[in-house]
């Protein structure tokens, strides 16, 4: 066995192993932040920032979490639910939930690196 110390977080490794064993049917997605690529090499070593199980949908060519999509739709349709200066919050929330219920979300194990 090599004596070279490889910089890796055992806590994150153990957490990932546990999630995979508990959720073998879920896909594994890796999201890299802007800071993860220095531009000098083909590949860079990066740190794991977090491992979570998320529900995601596609928004164009990007994965988006359910809560982020909800916020985006609330902002997009806000003006449509302001009538005569009155904000119809309940109606907007019901409309957005209906839109979200029609979207296809995928549950996945997501690894954030940077």
C-alpha positions as CSV (number, residue, x, y, z in Angstrom):
1,X,0.0,0.0,0.0
2,X,1.2,3.5,-0.9
3,X,2.5,5.8,1.9
4,X,1.3,8.9,0.0
5,X,-1.3,10.8,1.9
6,X,-4.2,11.6,-0.5
7,X,-6.2,14.7,0.7
8,X,-9.7,13.4,1.0
9,X,-12.4,13.9,3.7
10,X,-13.2,10.5,5.2
11,X,-16.3,12.0,6.7
12,X,-17.6,12.9,3.3
13,X,-16.6,9.5,1.9
14,X,-18.4,7.7,4.7
15,X,-21.5,9.9,4.2
16,X,-21.5,9.1,0.4
17,X,-21.1,5.4,1.0
18,X,-24.0,5.4,3.4
19,X,-26.3,7.4,1.0
20,X,-25.5,5.0,-1.9
21,X,-26.2,1.9,0.2
22,X,-29.5,3.4,1.6
23,X,-30.6,4.7,-1.8
24,X,-29.1,2.3,-4.5
25,X,-31.8,3.2,-7.0
26,X,-30.9,7.0,-7.1
27,X,-28.6,8.4,-9.8
28,X,-25.4,10.1,-8.7
29,X,-24.9,13.7,-9.8
30,X,-21.8,15.8,-9.3
31,X,-22.1,19.6,-9.4
32,X,-18.9,21.6,-9.7
33,X,-18.8,25.3,-8.7
34,X,-16.9,27.9,-10.7
35,X,-14.0,27.8,-8.2
36,X,-13.4,24.1,-9.0
37,X,-11.6,24.8,-12.4
38,X,-8.4,26.8,-12.5
39,X,-8.0,26.5,-16.3
40,X,-4.4,25.2,-16.1
41,X,-5.0,21.4,-16.3
42,X,-7.4,19.0,-17.9
43,X,-8.6,17.9,-14.5
44,X,-8.3,19.4,-11.0
45,X,-8.5,17.9,-7.5
46,X,-11.4,19.5,-5.7
47,X,-12.9,19.5,-2.2
48,X,-16.3,18.0,-1.5
49,X,-18.5,20.8,-0.2
50,X,-21.6,18.7,0.6
51,X,-23.5,15.5,-0.2
52,X,-27.3,15.7,-0.2
53,X,-30.3,13.9,-1.6
54,X,-32.3,16.4,-3.7
55,X,-35.3,16.5,-6.0
56,X,-34.3,18.2,-9.3
57,X,-35.8,19.2,-12.6
58,X,-34.4,20.6,-15.7
59,X,-34.7,24.3,-16.4
60,X,-33.3,24.7,-19.9
61,X,-29.9,23.0,-19.6
62,X,-29.6,23.4,-15.8
63,X,-30.7,21.2,-13.0
64,X,-32.8,23.1,-10.5
65,X,-34.0,22.1,-7.0
66,X,-37.7,22.0,-6.3
67,X,-37.6,25.1,-3.9
68,X,-35.5,27.1,-6.5
69,X,-38.1,26.3,-9.2
70,X,-40.9,27.3,-6.9
71,X,-39.2,30.7,-6.2
72,X,-38.5,31.2,-9.9
73,X,-42.2,30.6,-10.8
74,X,-43.4,32.8,-7.9
75,X,-41.3,35.7,-9.2
76,X,-42.2,35.0,-12.8
77,X,-46.0,35.1,-12.2
78,X,-46.1,37.6,-9.4
79,X,-47.4,40.5,-11.6
80,X,-50.2,38.3,-12.9
81,X,-51.6,38.0,-9.4
82,X,-51.5,41.7,-8.5
83,X,-54.9,43.0,-9.3
84,X,-55.7,46.6,-8.6
85,X,-52.8,46.8,-6.2
86,X,-54.0,43.8,-4.3
87,X,-51.6,40.8,-4.1
88,X,-53.5,37.5,-4.4
89,X,-50.8,35.4,-2.6
90,X,-53.0,32.2,-2.1
91,X,-54.0,32.2,-5.7
92,X,-50.4,32.6,-6.9
93,X,-49.2,29.8,-4.5
94,X,-51.9,27.4,-5.8
95,X,-51.1,28.3,-9.4
96,X,-47.3,27.7,-8.8
97,X,-48.0,24.4,-7.0
98,X,-50.1,23.3,-10.0
99,X,-47.3,24.1,-12.4
100,X,-44.7,22.3,-10.2
101,X,-47.0,19.2,-10.0
102,X,-46.8,18.9,-13.8
103,X,-43.0,19.0,-13.8
104,X,-40.9,15.8,-13.8
105,X,-38.5,15.8,-10.8
106,X,-35.7,13.3,-10.3
107,X,-34.5,12.3,-6.8
108,X,-30.7,12.0,-6.8
109,X,-27.6,11.9,-4.6
110,X,-25.9,15.2,-5.4
111,X,-22.2,15.9,-4.6
112,X,-21.2,19.5,-4.5
113,X,-17.5,20.2,-5.2
114,X,-15.4,23.3,-5.4
